[in-house]
């Protein structure tokens, strides 16, 4: 199939809706490789692709941010006395916060612990005092215990076999 200028508008809409490369290729009746060629050869197609994808990504980022910080919405509730509005508060989600921060501020919010010196160099130990070595070992052990305790607490909190407070 040959490229047609109308494909730019279609691909913008498809990307905006979150369609994958494979889905877009199928809907346009071409291969994924052909899409890549068209993006290289037709600037309006490449622009439409980027524009649609950018809008879709922005919607997802806004939703993630909203979920991370919490939000409120109005809900209509119906009772025997009639309908009324109720304001519902959704609290921020720690998982969404963590995901946002580890991706947006990786230098401050990373999960890995560096066991190297500056710029990834080896930490010199030849001039390290026994006190400094003990301090580093104690720090590493404390951090490991915190991680183990958090993991254990999480598994207990989510253990469906344990009776809840109302069941005991």
Residue pairs with C-beta under 8 A, 6 or more apart in sequence:
1 28
1 29
1 30
1 34
3 38
3 41
3 42
3 45
5 44
7 28
7 38
7 45
8 42
8 44
8 45
8 47
8 48
9 48
10 27
10 28
11 24
11 28
11 45
11 48
11 49
11 52
12 48
12 49
12 51
12 52
13 52
14 23
14 24
14 27
14 52
15 24
15 48
15 49
15 51
15 52
15 53
15 55
15 56
16 52
16 53
16 55
16 56
17 56
18 56
19 27
21 32
21 35
22 32
24 35
25 31
25 32
25 34
25 35
28 35
30 38
38 45
38 46
39 45
39 46
39 49
40 46
64 96
64 99
64 100
65 100
67 90
67 92
67 93
67 96
68 92
68 93
68 96
68 97
68 99
68 100
69 92
69 97
70 89
70 90
70 91
70 92
70 93
71 89
71 90
72 87
72 88
72 89
72 90
73 87
73 88
73 90
74 85
74 86
74 87
74 88
75 85
75 86
75 87
75 88
76 83
76 84
76 85
76 86
77 83
77 84
77 85
77 86
98 109
101 108
101 109
102 109
102 110
102 111
113 140
113 143
115 123
116 122
116 123
117 123
117 124
125 133
156 162
